[in-house]
């Protein structure tokens, strides 16, 4: 059994040492993988990634070759939606890993081309919006070279089945079960109320072109990475799907959907500042209070009050950072 460790930085040296020691005690060979030796991903049995869901998304953004199954790890007992185990639980699962006692599911990714240039693929969704909120964007949607609509809206989202319960669901898109082999196109706040979410085969070629707005528009990859776009976005199924390790025998798509739906319902009842903090933690992973202030640009007092609300309601967990015992970090507890 060989396991590659990917995505660890200098700040993770203590965690990395703990994981390597634990795995080697079980006679599991470990290799360190980085951007210069991605081919290791094809040669090992499994890849371990820190940072929870965000770590998994970042890994598959950079992974252009076929990869061994991926297991995401957190720094706490919260499992998120994609990651499966906290770093303290490695000892309890290393025998399972050693003997391959786990399931692997495949999730389709979207290959993305912006203005004729290939960029990082996405696992959840790719979206186009004006760089300034509440500004309409005009565009044409074409599927397999056929015109589908000419629209004026806040933007458009193209999502995978696994991404259908992320941003796409918040925008009114359908929940799509995994292994459905479809993509979803959602026009966000269209001026035309007939623009309903569109489900297309994942074998389709999707094109959004003739993009115009009073401000420049941006492509947003998995809710985080932004790239300026001038005219055309092209999408199709990526050659290599994301392979994700499932340790829980009771795992099912409906469990994930129930979790996401409850989260979305609760989100509607929260103050705007609390919603922003939750979405930031969902996309960015664990963050300190200072990180949240810098990322959201909310006042420090607002951050403190919102975090207190979220902690009391059980949506967020506070813990001591394993990297720096003086730091308190916050993450989703769902």
TORKESE-718379 format. One record per residue (C-alpha): residue in three letters; x, y, z. Coordinates in steps of 0.25 Angstrom, whole numbers, plus 5000, padded with zeros to 4 digits. Example, Ala and Ser with C-alpha at 12.3 -4.5 7.8 and 13.67 -1.06 7.14 Angstrom:
BEGIN
ALA504949825031 SER505549965029 
END
This chain:
BEGIN
UNK500050005000 UNK500650144996 UNK499950275000 UNK500350404994 UNK500250535003 UNK499850654995 UNK499550804999 UNK500350805011 UNK501150935014 UNK502250975023 UNK501151015033 UNK500650875033 UNK502050815037 UNK501550765051 UNK500250705045 UNK501050645033 UNK502050575043 UNK500850515051 UNK500150455039 UNK501450405033 UNK501850335047 UNK500450275048 UNK500450215034 UNK501850165035 UNK501450095048 UNK500450015039 UNK501549985029 UNK500950085019 UNK501950145009 UNK501750305008 UNK502150394998 UNK502150544997 UNK501450604985 UNK501550744980 UNK501250824967 UNK502550774961 UNK502350624962 UNK500850604959 UNK501050474952 UNK501250414966 UNK499650424967 UNK499550314956 UNK500550224963 UNK500050214977 UNK498850144983 UNK498250274990 UNK498450424992 UNK498350495006 UNK497950635005 UNK497850735017 UNK496850855017 UNK495550785017 UNK494650815005 UNK495450935000 UNK496650855000 UNK496050744991 UNK495550854982 UNK496850914981 UNK497550784978 UNK496650754966 UNK496850894961 UNK498250864959 UNK498150714955 UNK498250704940 UNK498550554940 UNK497850434945 UNK497950424960 UNK497750314970 UNK496550324979 UNK496650444989 UNK496350445004 UNK496150585010 UNK496550615024 UNK496050725034 UNK496750775047 UNK495550745055 UNK494350645056 UNK493550715046 UNK493450635033 UNK492850745023 UNK492250695010 UNK493450635003 UNK494550605013 UNK494350485021 UNK495250485034 UNK495950575044 UNK497450575045 UNK497350515059 UNK496550395053 UNK497650345044 UNK498050245054 UNK496650185054 UNK496550165039 UNK498050135035 UNK497749985035 UNK496550005026 UNK497450085017 UNK498549985017 UNK497549865013 UNK496749955003 UNK495449945012 UNK494750065006 UNK493950104994 UNK494250194983 UNK493250284976 UNK493550364963 UNK493050504961 UNK493050574948 UNK493850704946 UNK493650814936 UNK494850854927 UNK494851004925 UNK495351094913 UNK495251244915 UNK495451324902 UNK496151214895 UNK497051184907 UNK496951054916 UNK496951084930 UNK496750994943 UNK495650894943 UNK494550904953 UNK493850804962 UNK492650884967 UNK492350994957 UNK492751104948 UNK492051234947 UNK492051364940 UNK491651494947 UNK491951644946 UNK493051684955 UNK492151784961 UNK490851734968 UNK489451764963 UNK489951794949 UNK489251714938 UNK490051624928 UNK489551594914 UNK490051464908 UNK489651354898 UNK489551204903 UNK489951094892 UNK489850944894 UNK490550864884 UNK490650984875 UNK489151004876 UNK488551134881 UNK487751114894 UNK487551254899 UNK487951404899 UNK487851454913 UNK487951574922 UNK488251534936 UNK489151544948 UNK489951434943 UNK490051284939 UNK490451164946 UNK490951024940 UNK490950914951 UNK491250774952 UNK490350674960 UNK491250684972 UNK491250844970 UNK489750844969 UNK489550844984 UNK490550964985 UNK490451104979 UNK489451054968 UNK488451004979 UNK488451144985 UNK488151204972 UNK486951114970 UNK487551004962 UNK487050854964 UNK487750754973 UNK488450654964 UNK488750514969 UNK490150464967 UNK490550374955 UNK489450444947 UNK490450484936 UNK489850624934 UNK490150774936 UNK489250884940 UNK489151024934 UNK488551124943 UNK488251264939 UNK488251354952 UNK487151454953 UNK486851464939 UNK485951574933 UNK485151464926 UNK484451384936 UNK484351264926 UNK485851244928 UNK485751114936 UNK486951034940 UNK487450944929 UNK487950794930 UNK488850744919 UNK489650624917 UNK491050634922 UNK491550594908 UNK491050724903 UNK491850844898 UNK491450964906 UNK491751104901 UNK491451244907 UNK491751354897 UNK491551494893 UNK491651534908 UNK491451684910 UNK491151774922 UNK491451914927 UNK492551864935 UNK493551754932 UNK493151604935 UNK493851494942 UNK493851344942 UNK493751284956 UNK494351144958 UNK493751074969 UNK493351194976 UNK494751244979 UNK495751264967 UNK495351384958 UNK495751404943 UNK495451524935 UNK494651484922 UNK494451564909 UNK493551484901 UNK493451334902 UNK493351224912 UNK493451074907 UNK493150954916 UNK493150804914 UNK493350684923 UNK494850664927 UNK495550544923 UNK495850504937 UNK494750494948 UNK495050524962 UNK495150394970 UNK494750414985 UNK494950314996 UNK493650275004 UNK493950215018 UNK492550205023 UNK491750085018 UNK490450165020 UNK490850275011 UNK489850315001 UNK489550434992 UNK488250455000 UNK489050475013 UNK489850585006 UNK488650645000 UNK487850645014 UNK489050715020 UNK489150825009 UNK487650855009 UNK487550875024 UNK488850965023 UNK488151045012 UNK486851055020 UNK487551105033 UNK488351195024 UNK487151275020 UNK486751305034 UNK488151365038 UNK488651515038 UNK489351545025 UNK490751555032 UNK490551415038 UNK490251365024 UNK491451425018 UNK492351365029 UNK491751225027 UNK491951235012 UNK493351285014 UNK493651165023 UNK492951075013 UNK493851115002 UNK495151145009 UNK495251045020 UNK495751075034 UNK496051225037 UNK496451315049 UNK495651435053 UNK496651525046 UNK496551435033 UNK495051455033 UNK495151605035 UNK496151615023 UNK495351525014 UNK493951585017 UNK494351725020 UNK493351725031 UNK493651815044 UNK494251735055 UNK493051755064 UNK492151695054 UNK493051575052 UNK493051555067 UNK491551565068 UNK491251475056 UNK492251365061 UNK491651365075 UNK490251345068 UNK490751235059 UNK491551165071 UNK490251175080 UNK489451115069 UNK490451005066 UNK490751045052 UNK492251075054 UNK493251015063 UNK494451085070 UNK495751015073 UNK497151035075 UNK498051025063 UNK499050905063 UNK499950995056 UNK499951115066 UNK499351085080 UNK499151235082 UNK498251245070 UNK496751215070 UNK496151165057 UNK494751145052 UNK494151045043 UNK492750995039 UNK492150895048 UNK491150825039 
END
